[in-house]
């Protein structure tokens, strides 16, 4: 993602001696994103992505790395982490925790049609089902506690109307009953730029560093808010139905999820309004840092407070 910490070819060449991946041939920083320092790495034996973690505590990183390894073993198109000669995924480079993962094929599609939305819906359901057998646990790092803390930091930077919207939404979400919703590992950031297309097939699902355990429906809401939104933030009915129907065919929605669906769309919009506003108003120093406009998800939140498409009907069988 964004390059905050520079890495020289000389330093990386030395670091790669701990791995059986060949010698460094090419190093390139990746300029998209806001979370970590990422680089394309080409060696004499393959293509990889190097990630230096800028803010995630080192103790939390095994959850993400072993999750990616677990999902890759289950056959999902996930970047498998590369173990060093001591069979460890996590190393240290430039005084930062670092990992090398396989680079997957394909490119993002920022204007997906309903067919691609359907493939993403089916893939997300498969990811959720595969995650049920993952034994490590870590709460969603951008859950309710994070929302409250971030909102308090941001209030001085918001307009009066935005403060009112934020306060009303936090109060609403505090009253949403989520205990009855199916839970498991969620990707939590399955935006269009985190899916790579290889022809008409999904070649890769990337950027698992917001993953955690939460309501599976929240993950569906995050995905729908991005993949199925029009330019003005409203939901496209055809793409939305395609994604939800394909997901439902693999993991049927429950009655409790049908009731909670409008609130989950709002919670997902709130989460990204807050994170983008924090990146905008409280930025970190770094090179090639991409800061996304928080107004997009503020406006999506406003729209989701009105009527939204329903989930497919739960099976009565």
C-alpha positions in Angstrom: 0.0 0.0 0.0 1.4 3.5 0.6 5.2 3.7 1.0 5.9 5.2 4.4 9.3 3.4 5.0 11.8 3.3 2.1 13.7 0.1 1.4 16.9 0.0 -0.6 17.8 -2.8 -3.0 20.9 -3.4 -0.9 19.0 -3.9 2.3 16.4 -6.1 0.7 19.0 -8.3 -1.0 20.6 -8.9 2.4 17.3 -9.7 4.0 16.3 -12.1 1.2 19.2 -14.3 2.1 17.0 -15.7 4.8 14.6 -17.1 2.1 14.9 -19.7 -0.6 13.4 -17.3 -3.3 16.5 -16.5 -5.3 18.3 -13.2 -5.7 16.7 -9.8 -6.0 16.1 -8.7 -9.6 13.7 -5.7 -9.2 12.1 -3.6 -6.4 9.2 -1.2 -6.9 7.2 0.7 -4.3 3.4 0.5 -4.5 1.7 3.9 -4.3 -2.0 2.9 -3.6 -3.5 2.5 -0.2 -3.0 4.0 3.3 -2.1 1.3 5.8 1.4 -0.2 5.3 4.5 0.1 3.1 4.2 -2.3 0.2 6.6 -3.2 -2.6 6.6 -5.4 -5.7 9.6 -7.7 -5.5 10.9 -9.8 -8.4 13.6 -12.3 -7.8 15.4 -14.8 -10.0 12.8 -17.4 -8.9 9.5 -15.6 -8.7 7.3 -12.5 -8.0 6.3 -11.4 -4.5 4.9 -8.6 -2.5 6.9 -7.3 0.5 4.9 -5.6 3.3 6.4 -3.5 6.1 3.8 -2.9 8.9 3.7 0.7 10.0 1.1 0.6 12.8 -0.2 -2.9 13.5 1.3 -4.3 16.7 3.7 -7.2 16.0 1.8 -9.4 18.4 -1.3 -9.1 16.2 0.3 -10.0 12.9 0.4 -13.8 13.3 -3.4 -13.8 13.2 -3.4 -12.2 9.7 -0.5 -14.3 8.3 -1.7 -17.6 9.5 -5.2 -16.7 8.2 -3.9 -16.1 4.8 -2.0 -19.4 4.9 -5.2 -21.2 6.0 -7.3 -19.7 3.3 -4.7 -20.4 0.6 -4.6 -24.1 1.8 -8.4 -24.1 1.4 -8.0 -23.2 -2.2 -9.0 -19.6 -2.1 -7.0 -17.1 -4.3 -5.2 -15.5 -1.3 -1.5 -14.4 -1.2 0.2 -17.1 0.8 2.9 -15.9 3.1 6.4 -17.2 2.4 8.3 -18.8 5.2 12.0 -18.1 5.8 14.6 -20.8 6.3 13.5 -21.1 9.9 9.9 -21.7 8.9 8.8 -18.2 10.1 6.5 -16.0 8.2 7.2 -12.7 10.1 10.6 -11.1 9.9 12.1 -7.6 10.5 13.3 -5.2 7.8 14.2 -1.5 8.3 13.3 -1.9 11.9 9.7 -2.8 11.0 7.8 -6.1 11.1 7.9 -7.5 7.5 6.5 -10.3 5.5 6.9 -11.6 1.9 3.9 -13.1 0.2 3.2 -14.6 -3.2 2.2 -12.1 -5.9 -1.0 -13.1 -7.5 -2.1 -12.6 -11.1 -4.6 -10.1 -12.4 -5.7 -6.5 -12.1 -8.5 -4.6 -10.3 -11.7 -3.6 -12.0 -13.1 -0.4 -10.7 -16.3 -0.6 -12.8 -17.5 -4.1 -12.3 -20.6 -5.4 -13.9 -23.3 -7.6 -12.3 -21.5 -10.8 -13.4 -18.3 -9.8 -11.5 -20.4 -8.8 -8.5 -21.9 -12.2 -8.5 -18.4 -13.9 -8.5 -17.3 -11.7 -5.7 -20.4 -12.6 -3.7 -19.8 -16.3 -4.1 -16.1 -15.9 -3.3 -16.9 -13.9 -0.1 -19.3 -16.7 1.0 -16.5 -19.3 0.4 -14.1 -17.2 2.4 -16.5 -17.0 5.3 -17.2 -20.7 5.2 -13.4 -21.6 5.0 -12.8 -19.2 7.9 -15.1 -21.1 10.2 -12.3 -23.7 10.7 -9.6 -21.1 11.5 -8.8 -21.5 15.2 -7.1 -18.2 16.0 -9.2 -15.4 17.3 -8.8 -11.6 17.0 -11.7 -9.1 17.2 -12.4 -6.8 14.4 -9.8 -4.0 14.9 -12.2 -1.4 13.5 -15.2 -2.5 15.6 -17.4 -0.6 18.0 -14.7 0.4 20.4 -12.6 1.8 17.6 -15.5 3.7 16.2 -16.2 5.4 19.5 -12.5 6.3 20.1 -12.0 7.6 16.5 -15.2 9.6 16.6 -14.0 11.4 19.7 -10.7 12.4 18.0 -12.5 13.6 14.9 -15.3 15.7 16.3 -13.3 19.0 16.4 -12.6 18.7 12.7 -16.2 18.1 11.6 -18.9 20.6 10.7 -21.9 21.0 13.0 -24.0 18.9 10.5 -21.4 16.2 10.4 -21.2 16.1 14.2 -24.9 15.7 14.4 -24.8 12.9 11.8 -22.0 11.2 13.7 -23.6 11.4 17.1 -27.0 10.1 15.8 -25.3 7.2 14.1 -23.2 6.2 17.0 -26.3 6.2 19.2 -28.2 4.1 16.7 -25.5 1.6 16.3 -25.1 1.2 20.1 -28.7 0.0 20.1 -28.3 -2.6 17.3 -28.6 -6.2 18.5 -25.8 -8.2 16.9 -25.5 -11.2 19.2 -27.9 -13.3 17.1 -25.9 -12.8 13.9 -23.5 -15.5 12.6 -19.9 -14.6 13.4 -16.6 -15.6 12.0 -13.5 -14.3 10.3 -14.2 -11.4 8.0 -11.9 -9.7 5.4 -13.4 -6.3 6.4 -11.9 -4.4 3.5 -13.1 -6.2 0.4 -13.1 -3.1 -1.9 -12.8 -3.3 -5.7 -9.1 -2.6 -5.5 -8.5 -5.5 -3.3 -9.7 -8.1 -5.8 -7.6 -9.0 -8.9 -9.2 -10.3 -12.0 -7.5 -12.8 -14.3 -9.8 -12.8 -17.3 -13.3 -13.4 -15.9 -12.0 -15.3 -12.9 -10.8 -13.9 -9.6 -7.0 -14.2 -9.6 -6.5 -12.8 -6.1 -8.0 -11.4 -3.0 -5.5 -9.2 -1.2 -5.0 -6.9 1.8 -6.2 -8.9 4.8 -4.7 -6.6 7.4 -8.1 -5.3 8.7 -9.4 -8.9 9.1 -10.9 -10.0 12.4 -13.8 -11.9 14.0 -17.1 -10.1 13.7 -20.6 -10.5 12.2 -20.3 -12.0 8.8 -23.0 -9.7 7.6 -20.8 -6.7 8.3 -18.4 -8.0 5.8 -21.2 -8.4 3.2 -22.2 -4.8 3.9 -18.7 -3.5 3.4 -18.5 -5.3 0.1 -21.9 -4.2 -1.2 -21.3 -0.5 -0.2 -18.3 -0.5 -2.5 -19.1 -2.9 -5.3 -22.7 -2.0 -5.8 -22.7 1.8 -5.3 -23.3 4.2 -8.2 -21.3 7.4 -8.5 -23.7 9.3 -6.2 -23.4 6.6 -3.5 -26.8 5.0 -4.2 -27.1 1.3 -4.5 -27.4 -0.2 -8.0 -30.3 -2.7 -7.7 -29.0 -5.1 -10.4 -25.4 -5.4 -9.1 -26.6 -5.6 -5.5 -29.0 -8.5 -6.3 -26.3 -10.3 -8.2 -23.8 -10.1 -5.3 -26.3 -11.0 -2.6 -28.0 -13.8 -4.5 -24.6 -15.4 -5.3 -23.5 -15.2 -1.6 -26.9 -16.5 -0.4 -26.5 -19.6 -2.7 -23.3 -20.5 -0.9 -24.1 -19.4 2.7 -27.8 -18.7 3.1 -28.7 -15.6 5.1 -30.6 -16.1 8.4 -33.8 -14.3 9.5 -31.7 -12.3 12.1 -29.4 -11.2 9.3 -32.4 -10.0 7.2 -33.6 -7.8 10.1 -30.1 -6.4 10.8 -29.2 -5.8 7.1 -30.1 -2.0 7.0 -28.1 -1.4 10.2 -25.1 -3.3 8.9 -25.0 -1.2 5.7 -25.0 1.9 7.9 -22.3 0.5 10.2 -20.1 -0.3 7.3 -20.5 3.2 5.9 -19.7 4.7 9.3 -16.6 2.7 9.6 -15.1 4.0 6.3 -16.2 7.5 6.8 -14.4 7.5 10.2 -11.2 5.9 8.9 -11.0 8.1 5.8 -11.7 11.2 7.9 -8.9 10.1 10.3 -6.5 9.7 7.4 -7.5 13.1 6.1 -7.5 15.1 9.3 -4.9 13.2 11.3 -2.3 12.1 8.7 0.9 10.2 9.2 4.1 11.4 7.5 5.3 9.3 4.6 6.2 9.0 1.0 3.6 8.3 -1.8 0.7 8.4 0.7 -2.8 8.1 -0.8 -5.5 9.7 1.3 -9.1 9.0 0.1 -11.9 11.6 0.3 -14.0 11.0 3.5 -17.0 12.8 2.1 -17.8 9.8 -0.2 -18.6 7.6 2.8 -20.2 10.4 4.8 -22.7 10.7 1.9 -23.1 6.9 1.6 -24.0 6.8 5.3 -26.7 9.5 4.8 -28.1 7.5 1.9 -28.1 4.2 3.8 -30.2 5.8 6.5 -33.1 5.7 4.0 -34.6 2.5 2.4 -32.1 -0.1 1.1 -32.6 -3.3 -0.9 -33.5 -6.3 1.2 -31.5 -9.5 1.5 -32.6 -12.6 -0.3 -35.4 -14.3 1.7 -34.1 -16.9 4.2 -35.0 -20.5 3.4 -38.1 -21.9 5.1 -37.0 -25.5 4.5 
